[in-house]
Amino acid sequence: MYKEDLLYLHQFLNYLMRLLVDSGVPEEYFREYRELGISPHHIHRKKSEQMYAIFVLARDISRVLAESNSMPGSMAEKFSQIAERERLKLQAQESSS
């Protein structure tokens, strides 16, 4: 996926997060994502950083939806695994630079 496409996806997920928060979902669900400090508008960030932020946000959104029985819990778990894999890749890149 091209970086521009990742930024669009990140923006879409960010919009979903805001809709969920506006509809009453506690912001605490998105604490880890917010602590990353990577937003869709940070176009200067590395593609790998954007990917990690996307998977963390997707994981958090899927957990909210799984708790409301709008999505299978297994999907939330899969996003969790992918987010962890991306975190490890990002750490490896940072330690090699």
Contacts in CASP RR format, 6 or more apart in sequence:
PFRMAT RR
TARGET T0000
AUTHOR 0000-0000-0000
METHOD contacts of the structure
MODEL  1
MYKEDLLYLHQFLNYLMRLLVDSGVPEEYFREYRELGISPHHIHRKKSEQ
MYAIFVLARDISRVLAESNSMPGSMAEKFSQIAERERLKLQAQESSS
1 9 0 8 1.000
3 47 0 8 1.000
3 50 0 8 1.000
6 47 0 8 1.000
6 50 0 8 1.000
6 51 0 8 1.000
6 54 0 8 1.000
7 40 0 8 1.000
7 43 0 8 1.000
7 50 0 8 1.000
8 40 0 8 1.000
9 54 0 8 1.000
10 39 0 8 1.000
10 40 0 8 1.000
10 50 0 8 1.000
10 53 0 8 1.000
10 54 0 8 1.000
10 57 0 8 1.000
11 40 0 8 1.000
13 54 0 8 1.000
13 57 0 8 1.000
13 58 0 8 1.000
13 61 0 8 1.000
14 39 0 8 1.000
14 40 0 8 1.000
14 57 0 8 1.000
16 61 0 8 1.000
17 30 0 8 1.000
17 33 0 8 1.000
17 57 0 8 1.000
17 60 0 8 1.000
17 61 0 8 1.000
20 29 0 8 1.000
20 61 0 8 1.000
20 64 0 8 1.000
21 27 0 8 1.000
21 30 0 8 1.000
25 64 0 8 1.000
27 34 0 8 1.000
29 60 0 8 1.000
29 63 0 8 1.000
29 64 0 8 1.000
30 57 0 8 1.000
30 60 0 8 1.000
32 56 0 8 1.000
32 60 0 8 1.000
33 53 0 8 1.000
33 56 0 8 1.000
33 57 0 8 1.000
33 60 0 8 1.000
36 52 0 8 1.000
36 53 0 8 1.000
36 56 0 8 1.000
37 53 0 8 1.000
38 45 0 8 1.000
38 49 0 8 1.000
38 50 0 8 1.000
38 52 0 8 1.000
38 53 0 8 1.000
39 53 0 8 1.000
40 50 0 8 1.000
42 50 0 8 1.000
46 93 0 8 1.000
48 86 0 8 1.000
48 89 0 8 1.000
48 90 0 8 1.000
48 93 0 8 1.000
49 90 0 8 1.000
51 86 0 8 1.000
52 83 0 8 1.000
52 86 0 8 1.000
52 87 0 8 1.000
52 89 0 8 1.000
52 90 0 8 1.000
55 79 0 8 1.000
55 82 0 8 1.000
55 83 0 8 1.000
55 86 0 8 1.000
56 83 0 8 1.000
58 79 0 8 1.000
58 82 0 8 1.000
58 83 0 8 1.000
59 76 0 8 1.000
59 79 0 8 1.000
59 80 0 8 1.000
59 82 0 8 1.000
59 83 0 8 1.000
62 71 0 8 1.000
62 73 0 8 1.000
62 75 0 8 1.000
62 76 0 8 1.000
62 79 0 8 1.000
63 76 0 8 1.000
65 71 0 8 1.000
65 76 0 8 1.000
66 72 0 8 1.000
66 73 0 8 1.000
66 75 0 8 1.000
66 76 0 8 1.000
END
